[in-house]
Amino acid sequence: MSDVDTNEEEGGGGFFGYIPTILWQRRWLIIVPFVVLSTIGVALALLLPPMYRSSATLLVESQELPSTLVSSPLTTIIDQRIAKIREQVLSRGDLIALIEQNNLYEKERRSKPLSEIVETMQKATAVQAVSGDIGQGQQAQNGGTSTIAFTMSFDYADPAKAQAVMQSIVSRFLEIDATTMAAQATNTVDFLQDQSRKLQDQIGQIEGQITQLKARNGLALSSGGIVMPSNSSGYSAQIAQLQSENRALLAQSRKSGGKDPLVQQAEQALIAARAVYNEGHPDVIRARARLAQAQEIAKSQGDTSDTALVQSQIQANNAQIAQLESYRASDNARASASLANSSRAPVVLEQVNQLEARASGLRDQLKDITGNVLRAQNSARMAQEQKGERLTVVDPPAAPDHPVSPNRLMLIGGGVAGGLGLGLVLALALEFLMRPIRGVDQLKALGLETLTVVPTFTPDLAPGQKRRRWLPGLPFRRKPRLAAESGGAL
């Protein structure tokens, strides 16, 4: 012990000046995580099986005919349509069929339930949209989408099986898209035709109601609200005249002599009529006819008594009276019916107008639906001929040449960097938790006065021998003893 190390630092350089010392003293906290995580990274890089990705691209082609001439049968945007198809393709039943058909996940099927294998395959299958920038703003204004294509991929350890599965998925996509478009167009046509038939039936029913209403109320509708007058007063006058004649006949039969009373009465009636009217008047003509009839009756009866002749005339008058009363009753009934029809005519006309208005509205709806049926039939034909919006394969699935995972360099580099970073964090965290005193500056910061600095003595070296240090110039093994006076604290 002869030389004293004179490179002792009186004040130190703060916390950053002690970092090399801290790292050396906590070196195992750095080395152990570094070695462990590096080993794990190398093991993962070497042991993980390679995964191959087979991908395909489907282009969204617009319909060949202008939309102003033939509308598309599809009402949903392409993103929603592809999302629905994706759910069908990645359903449990379809994936189980693909797994059994291509003998996928053979090892996993021996130890894991089928539900976990289906979830694994769903995660290995990806569908992403490819958007175009040109015309995006216009399409957004029209409520459409800027999607122009879709990429699909499937990851698996066997490149040949990955290609086969991807080919099946692409075929299934195209099949579902074509059948969905055709089915939707056909359903639209069927629905519109059914609506057209229902409207035609409703129009036929309303027209039948109008016909029945007019048939039941034809007289009221033909009269137009006009009341036909009754002629009952004329019939009443004739009846009164015949009744008066009967009374006169009865009185004459009591006063009559040898002359036939009927003839006598008819002569008197003819004289009275001629006194008022001319020979061509109907009353005069009727009186002459009655006189002739009375004379014939008198001749045919010969010596018949006056009473019998009078009774026969009275009976004839009574028959005429009964006939006139029947005519008067019919005329009164006709007048009453005309009055009732005139009062019911506005109501019937209102009902007819309402039914005709309903029929007119239904005819307008039928006209619109007929046009929609024609457009839907054109859309269905366009879908059947594959001229509408559809998906086409522009990049078919191919067998991958290089694996996409694992990334060995990333795994090894991540293990090394992670281990080194974790070691540094642990070393520095332990330093901040323990807070050791490493220099005079830390004592001064605590308000303690330094009495002296005791250096660390090192043994003398043999002639020509040099001191070995892991990092030259860094006093890793020098641990100065500090003496401080602050209430007897060292």
Secondary structure, DSSP 4 states (H G I P E B T S, - for coil): ---B-----SS---TGGGHHHHHHHTHHHHHHHHHHHHHHHHHHHHHSPPBEEEEEEEEEEPPSS-TTTS--S--S-HHHHHHHHHHHHTSHHHHHHHHHHHT-SHHHHHHS-HHHHHHHHHHHEEEEEEE-STTHHHHHHTT---EEEEEEEEEES-HHHHHHHHHHHHHHHHHHHHHHHHHHHHHHHHHHHHHHHHHHHHHHHHHHHHHHHHHHTHHHHHHTTPPPPP-HHHHHHHHHHHHHHHHHHHHHHHH--SS-HHHHHHHHHHHHHHHHS-TTSHHHHHHHHHHHHHHHHHHHHSS--HHHHHHHHHHHHHHHHHHHHHHHHHHHHHHHHHHHHHHHHHHHHHHHHHHHHHHHHHHHHHHHHHHHHHHHHHHHHHHHTT-SSEEEEEE-----SS--B--HHHHHHHHHHHHHHHHHHHHHHHHHHH----SHHHHHHTTPEEEEEEPPB-PPPPTT-----SSTT--SS---EEEEESSS--
